[in-house]
């Protein structure tokens, strides 16, 4: 009969799968269990009073509500099919591992970062674009971004495990061990920096390594301390275009390269402020101190004001690009037209902060930046081969870890800094602790610059040992 067959199916099913499926199908089970423990940390089932004590809204909103429903649906689907997926073949294991790497690296975000570095490379190129070097630069940037994102998730396992938006990531869900993730972070970081140094130049490699450290060691821990973390994250996002430019310009960073970096910096504010507002309950639950936290901005107007101001800053970027000789004149008008919808959506969000208005601003930002980069590349002015910008900054290739050296002969700069010799020579005396420490190339050949004053000689015949 139907009832006997049903009992037989239940008897043969995996007990763990049935437990998870039954629990996910009855949300009140979680509520009663949390009530017995006196806890209010359950995802989306705490009472209104408990949520108020946590600083959350009366009911999950925005991404939190969507994430809770998606998490339950995913867990129930996995539980229902758990007994049928026990026999994993080699192909399935490889695909599962690749999926873990895909999630740890935040592949979509890393690909977006690569697009900004590629745009910087194209804008910094001459008449002919070196597509091979562009490919190597993009790969190195991808590896560096993957490393930064992996370390970010390693440091945030506890926080991610209680957030609906992040609880399904590899580490909180148990799909990957911390050691495995750390190995991936080390390998991708070293490979990315090494590849950039070998195929591009030292400046690009230094920017890549510094950005990984800034993201993992500054921005990530700062998220739990202060809402200024968004500004630190904006600096991280503005670096990849400089990496692409430096790769195309033999290690030089020139003022024109700052236009695209500024576009990335300003763009991130409305983009991430919208995300912070939509997921504010989730961020509070995870222990993050975003600007959307009720203690910092209970109404959302302060956050919306930041988004609107930075949207207005994007209007003159096109004119600035034309003034720097980066693009032709039509780009100034096109960039202003692109910024108008962003500013309008930010103004609407400022007038009436809501999840719907934040979502409109968020999706609008996803369209703005790719269009801005594409139009800038279309209207680019090729850089002259061998042209030297007087304000360029270059990391010396022969001594990439130092900008200069100081010895008994005075200060010596590398490459483009040689012209500053007289100025820096006068600043080699104390108190100038910011200068490099003295370097004595050889005591056998060193001479005392004051010997002529002390002994009446020319200062070149005596050795230091005879002072």
Secondary structure, DSSP 8 states (H G I E B T S, - for coil): -HHHHHHHHHHHS-HHHHHHHHHHH-HHHHHHHHHHHT---STTTS-HHHHHHTT--SS--HHHHHHHHHHHHHHHHHHHTTGGG-S--HHHHHHHHHHHHHHHTTHHHHHHHHHHHHHHHHHH--SS--HHHHHHHHHHHHHHHHHHHHHHHHHTHHHHTT-TTTTTSHHHHTSS-HHHHHHHHHHHHHHHHHHHHHHT-HHHHHHHHHHHHHIIIIIHHHTTT-TTHHHHHHHHHHHHHHHHHHHHTTTEE-GGGHHHHHHHHHHHHHHHHHHHHHTHHHHHHHT---TTSTTT-SSSHHHHHHHHHHHHHTTTHHHHHHHTTSB-THHHHHHHHHHHHHHHHHHHHHHS--HHHHHHHHHHHHHHHHHHHHHHHHTB----TT---TT-EE--STTTT-SEEEETTEEEE-GGGGGGHHHHHTT-SSS-TTS--B--S-TTT---TTHHHHHSS-SSSS-GGG-
